Amino acid sequence: MLEAGDGHDGIFVVLEGTVVVQVDGDRVAIGPGEFCCFPAGLRHAVLETQPPLRTLMFRAPSIDDKT
C-alpha cells in the first residue's frame, strides 16, 4: 500500500539486511550502509524485507512548513 508521508519527511538507514521499496513506480533495494529519504507527499511503500533486518528511522515535520 502506497503512503505519502502524511505531512512529514522520513529517512531510514539500513544497518543490516535489505529493504525493497517502491518509489514513483520504481522498485529499489536498499542494503546495509545505504539510506532512503521520503519527502512529505512522495508516494512510497515497503514491498519486502530480507532478514536479519535492522534499520534506524527518522521522521520530522516537512521543511515546507518552516518558513
C-alpha positions in Angstrom: 0.0 0.0 0.0 1.5 3.3 -1.0 1.7 6.1 1.5 2.6 9.8 1.1 4.3 10.7 4.4 1.3 12.5 5.9 3.0 15.8 6.4 6.4 14.6 7.5 9.7 13.7 5.9 11.0 10.2 6.6 14.5 8.8 6.4 15.7 5.3 7.2 19.2 3.8 7.2 19.6 0.1 6.7 22.1 -1.3 9.2 21.7 -5.0 8.4 19.6 -6.8 5.8 17.8 -5.4 2.8 14.6 -3.4 2.4 12.8 -3.3 -1.0 10.7 -0.1 -1.6 8.6 1.2 -4.4 9.0 4.9 -5.2 7.3 6.6 -8.1 6.6 3.2 -9.6 10.3 2.1 -9.4 11.4 -0.9 -7.2 14.6 -0.1 -5.3 16.6 -2.4 -2.9 18.4 -0.6 0.0 21.1 -2.6 1.6 23.5 -2.2 4.6 25.0 1.2 4.9 22.5 2.8 2.5 19.7 5.1 3.3 16.4 6.3 1.7 14.7 9.6 2.1 10.9 10.1 1.6 10.0 13.8 1.5 6.4 14.6 2.6 4.0 13.9 -0.2 6.1 11.3 -2.1 4.1 8.1 -2.6 6.1 5.1 -1.5 5.8 1.6 0.0 7.9 -1.1 1.6 7.4 -4.1 -0.6 9.6 -6.7 1.2 12.3 -7.1 3.8 15.2 -9.6 3.8 16.2 -10.5 7.4 18.0 -10.2 9.6 16.9 -6.6 9.3 17.9 -3.7 11.5 17.1 -0.1 10.5 17.3 3.4 12.0 14.3 5.5 11.2 13.8 9.3 11.5 10.6 11.3 11.0 10.4 15.0 11.1 8.0 17.8 10.1 8.4 18.7 6.4 10.7 21.6 5.7 7.9 23.1 3.7 6.3 24.2 6.9 9.4 26.0 8.2 9.2 29.4 6.5 
